[in-house]
């Protein structure tokens, strides 16, 4: 009976979250499509140069949301509701602090940041407007991610999914309206992206209007003792997101030297498709997290934890294989969707890149799920290690080495080789925990 209950809950949480994350990933994918149609290869280049800023903002929201919600669920599982309430308010305090930092960056350092990210004169204006507007909308992105994570962990994954989908659908509609009928070009694209979390939060407010929430906002002084575990548990999510931005930045730099702006535009197509694929795996991982944290807090045993983890891995493997076959067999038509100017050089680079780059997606899926597993059971160091290695500590040296050995082919294979090596480490860490058995609960 217990196993059947866990399967039902796993399906309920992960299905909704995968759909929501797929919708959420359309923030950038919709921009990629409409910008390619409205502004061509230069627009794609500008968007790709701005993605690291989006990754930093979104990753900060995930860090606070995942870290806070995971600790909240553990305390609720232990019956310590006062501590759970303290986690909620301290997560909000941290969001205010991070929001102020992003707004200051958007107001005073936006031009310097645009140059730093590698924009040349041809794409500076478009890149600058995208970055500055994103930074000024940062509070909306942060609060939305926090609200999604807490609502999901508070037993309402369906509403969290609806909020993510509402934000994404509105983003796609507003993208079209702002770029084409209103002729706002790049500002229209980023304005649509900025309005999306506001609409999402409007949907999430229903959780409190209908009085379905167990989350209580008890005002009090900021408590470093509560904020530290929030940051510690959530930082692997921040690393995963921001490192993807750092990787894009470094890859842009390397590719610019090999194939110029057209190469960067082609990589932008692949990087944005990768965001969608990663969103599926992140959806599975985030759907598992409330179940894992609750089981850990209630001390249900190692078997319960491994059972939930097994559901996640068995779900992601066939999906990842199917996605790779899609990109392998239909690389041409997929690249053509984002090649608004029918540039043959861009088309050829993107097709080759897709077939090589996405070999690594099964490894990436397992790595994402394992990182969330370690976060949920308060093994922050393991989660951070996997995220740092696959994020930049292993990825970046591998990119320079393989680019030197095989130029663009080396760039495409960097992702696969890095994820494969981290996958082996993740299995070792999981085996290490498995051999400890139920002893992990003795340290709570």
FENZILIN-V434281 format. One record per backbone hydrogen bond with DSSP energy under -0.5 kcal/mol. CO is the residue of the C=O (numbers start at 1). NH is the residue of the N-H. E is the energy in kcal/mol with one decimal. If there is no record, write none. Layout:
# FENZILIN-V434281
CO/NH/E
CO/NH/E
This chain:
# FENZILIN-V434281
1/5/-2.2
2/6/-2.2
3/7/-2.3
4/8/-2.4
5/9/-2.5
6/10/-2.9
7/11/-2.6
8/12/-2.4
9/13/-2.8
10/14/-2.8
11/15/-2.1
12/16/-1.2
13/17/-1.8
14/18/-3.1
15/19/-2.2
16/20/-2.3
17/21/-2.9
18/22/-2.5
19/23/-2.1
20/24/-2.6
21/25/-2.4
22/26/-0.6
23/26/-1.2
24/27/-2.0
25/28/-0.7
25/29/-1.7
26/30/-2.5
27/31/-1.1
28/32/-2.8
29/33/-2.3
30/34/-2.6
31/35/-2.9
32/36/-1.9
33/37/-1.6
34/38/-2.5
35/39/-3.4
35/40/-0.7
36/40/-0.6
39/43/-1.1
40/44/-1.8
41/45/-2.3
42/46/-2.5
43/47/-2.4
44/48/-2.4
45/49/-2.1
46/50/-1.4
47/51/-1.1
50/53/-1.2
50/54/-1.4
51/55/-2.8
52/56/-2.0
53/57/-2.2
54/58/-3.0
55/59/-2.7
56/60/-2.0
57/61/-2.0
58/62/-2.3
59/63/-2.6
60/64/-2.1
61/65/-2.7
62/66/-3.3
62/67/-0.5
63/67/-2.0
64/68/-2.1
65/69/-2.6
66/70/-2.5
67/71/-1.9
68/72/-2.4
69/73/-2.4
70/74/-2.0
71/75/-2.3
72/76/-2.3
73/77/-2.6
74/78/-1.5
75/79/-0.5
75/80/-2.4
76/79/-1.1
79/81/-1.3
80/84/-1.5
81/85/-2.2
82/86/-1.9
83/87/-1.8
84/88/-1.6
85/89/-1.8
86/90/-1.9
87/91/-1.8
88/92/-1.6
89/93/-2.0
90/94/-1.9
91/95/-1.8
92/96/-2.2
93/97/-1.9
94/98/-2.5
95/99/-2.4
96/100/-2.1
97/101/-1.7
98/102/-2.1
99/103/-2.5
100/104/-2.3
101/105/-1.9
102/106/-2.3
103/107/-1.9
104/108/-2.2
105/109/-1.9
109/113/-2.2
110/114/-1.9
111/115/-2.1
112/116/-2.4
113/117/-1.9
114/119/-1.6
115/118/-1.7
120/123/-0.9
120/124/-1.2
123/127/-2.4
124/128/-2.9
125/129/-2.0
126/130/-1.6
127/131/-2.4
128/132/-2.7
129/133/-1.8
130/134/-2.0
131/135/-2.2
132/136/-1.8
133/137/-1.4
135/138/-1.0
137/140/-1.1
137/141/-1.4
138/142/-2.6
139/143/-2.5
140/144/-2.0
141/145/-2.1
142/146/-2.1
143/147/-2.5
144/148/-2.5
145/149/-2.2
146/150/-2.3
147/151/-2.6
148/152/-2.3
149/153/-2.2
150/154/-1.4
151/156/-1.8
152/155/-1.3
156/160/-1.6
157/161/-2.3
158/162/-2.4
159/163/-2.5
160/164/-2.1
161/165/-2.5
162/166/-2.6
163/167/-2.3
164/168/-2.0
165/169/-2.9
166/170/-2.1
167/171/-1.7
168/172/-2.1
169/173/-2.3
170/174/-2.8
171/175/-2.3
172/176/-1.9
173/177/-2.2
174/178/-3.1
175/179/-2.4
176/180/-2.3
176/181/-0.7
177/182/-2.3
178/184/-3.1
179/185/-0.6
184/187/-1.2
184/188/-0.9
185/189/-1.8
186/190/-2.2
187/191/-2.2
188/192/-2.1
189/193/-1.6
190/194/-2.2
191/195/-1.9
192/196/-1.1
193/197/-0.7
194/198/-0.5
195/199/-1.9
196/200/-2.3
197/201/-2.3
198/202/-1.6
199/203/-1.6
200/204/-2.2
201/205/-1.7
203/206/-1.5
204/207/-2.1
205/208/-1.1
205/209/-2.4
206/210/-2.4
207/212/-1.9
207/213/-0.8
208/211/-1.0
216/218/-1.0
217/219/-0.8
222/224/-0.6
223/226/-1.6
223/227/-2.2
224/228/-2.4
226/230/-1.1
227/231/-2.3
228/232/-2.7
229/233/-2.8
230/234/-1.8
231/235/-1.7
234/237/-1.1
234/238/-1.5
235/239/-3.0
236/240/-2.3
237/241/-2.1
238/242/-3.3
239/243/-2.4
240/244/-0.9
241/245/-1.3
242/246/-2.5
243/247/-3.2
244/248/-2.2
245/249/-2.3
246/250/-2.7
247/251/-3.2
248/252/-2.7
249/253/-1.9
250/254/-2.6
251/255/-3.3
252/256/-2.6
253/257/-1.2
254/258/-0.9
255/258/-0.5
255/259/-3.4
255/260/-1.0
256/260/-0.7
259/263/-0.8
260/264/-1.8
261/265/-2.5
262/266/-2.3
263/267/-2.4
264/268/-2.2
265/269/-1.5
266/270/-1.6
267/271/-3.2
268/272/-2.1
269/273/-2.0
270/274/-2.4
271/275/-1.4
272/276/-1.2
273/277/-2.1
274/278/-3.0
275/279/-1.7
276/280/-1.2
277/280/-0.6
277/281/-1.4
278/282/-2.9
279/283/-2.3
280/284/-2.0
281/285/-2.6
282/286/-3.2
283/287/-1.9
284/288/-1.8
285/289/-1.6
286/290/-0.7
287/291/-0.5
288/292/-2.5
289/293/-2.9
290/294/-2.1
291/295/-2.3
292/296/-2.6
293/297/-2.6
294/298/-2.3
295/300/-2.5
296/299/-1.0
301/305/-1.4
302/306/-2.5
303/307/-2.0
304/308/-1.9
305/309/-2.3
306/310/-2.3
307/311/-1.7
308/312/-1.6
309/313/-2.2
310/314/-2.5
311/315/-1.4
312/316/-2.2
313/317/-1.9
314/318/-0.6
315/319/-0.9
316/320/-2.8
317/321/-2.1
318/322/-2.2
319/323/-2.4
320/324/-2.2
321/325/-2.1
322/326/-1.8
323/327/-2.2
324/328/-2.7
325/329/-2.6
326/330/-2.2
330/334/-2.2
331/335/-2.5
332/336/-2.2
333/337/-1.3
334/338/-0.7
335/338/-0.8
336/339/-1.2
338/340/-0.7
339/342/-2.0
342/344/-0.6
343/347/-2.3
344/348/-2.3
345/349/-2.3
346/350/-2.5
347/351/-2.3
348/352/-2.0
349/353/-2.4
350/354/-2.4
351/355/-1.7
352/356/-1.4
353/357/-3.2
354/358/-1.6
356/359/-1.2
357/360/-1.2
358/361/-1.3
359/362/-0.5
360/364/-2.3
361/365/-2.4
362/366/-1.9
363/367/-2.3
364/368/-2.3
365/369/-2.1
366/370/-2.7
367/371/-2.2
368/372/-1.9
369/373/-2.2
370/374/-2.4
371/375/-1.8
372/376/-2.6
373/377/-1.4
374/379/-3.5
375/378/-1.7
378/380/-0.7
379/383/-1.8
380/384/-2.7
381/385/-2.3
382/386/-2.2
383/387/-2.2
384/388/-2.8
385/389/-2.3
386/390/-2.3
387/391/-1.6
388/392/-2.5
388/393/-2.4
389/394/-1.7
389/395/-1.1
392/396/-1.8
392/397/-0.5
394/398/-1.7
395/399/-2.0
396/400/-2.1
397/401/-2.3
398/402/-2.8
399/403/-2.3
400/404/-1.8
401/405/-1.7
402/406/-3.3
403/407/-2.1
406/409/-1.2
406/410/-0.7
407/411/-1.8
408/412/-2.4
409/413/-1.8
410/414/-1.0
411/414/-0.7
411/415/-0.6
412/416/-0.6
413/417/-2.4
414/418/-2.4
415/419/-2.4
416/420/-2.1
417/421/-2.0
418/422/-2.3
419/423/-2.2
420/424/-1.5
421/425/-1.6
422/426/-2.8
423/427/-2.2
424/428/-1.7
425/429/-2.5
426/430/-2.3
427/431/-2.5
428/432/-2.3
429/433/-1.9
430/434/-2.6
431/435/-2.3
432/436/-0.6
433/436/-0.7
433/437/-0.9
434/437/-0.9
436/439/-1.5
437/440/-1.1
438/441/-1.7
439/442/-1.1
440/443/-0.8
441/444/-1.3
